[in-house]
């Protein structure tokens, strides 16, 4: 993901889905140990709902 897209993605998570910076930080730490797509890590650790996961993938398709 390009740096500008990544920044927009993080903004989308925080502003549109109201995911806290702390939750994103937790997912990023887990991602370092067990690489995988950030949306899936957020969902696996219970930081987002299945509905939010769908919205994230919809956003990623159009980004």
N, C-alpha and C positions, 0 to 999 in steps of 0.2 A: 504494500500500500504506500503510495506516495506521501511524503510528509504533510503536504497541504490537505490531502484526503484524510489522513490519520487525525489531524487536528480537527477537521470538520466532524469526523466520526465521534471523537471524544466529546465535542460540543453537543452533538446530537444525543449521545448517551446521557449527558448531564442535564441539558436544557429540555429536551423533548420527553425523555423517559424518566427524568428525575432520579437518575442513578447517582449516588454520592461519589465524590472523589475517593473516599476511603474504600468503597466497594470496588471501584476500578483499580485502585492500587493493590488490593488483595488479589484480584484476578491477574494483574500483571506479574506479581511475585510468584504466583502459582504457575504462570506461563513459562517463567524462566526454568522452573524445575521440570515441568511436564509440557513441552511445547504443543500448542494447538491453537485453533482459532479463538480469539478473545471472546466472541459471543457465546461459544460453547462452554468455555471455562466459566463465564459469568453464570450461565444456566446450571451447569453441573454443581457449582457451589451454592446454589440457591440464592444468588444475588439478583436474579431477574426471573420473571415469570415466563411461561411458554408463549404467552401473547406478546410480551416484550421481545422475546427472541424472534418471533415472526416479523415484528416491526423492524427489528435490526436488519434481518436478511432482506426485507423489502427495501430498506434504505440503501443497503450495500449494492443491490442490483441497479439502482438508479444513480449511484454516485460515480 
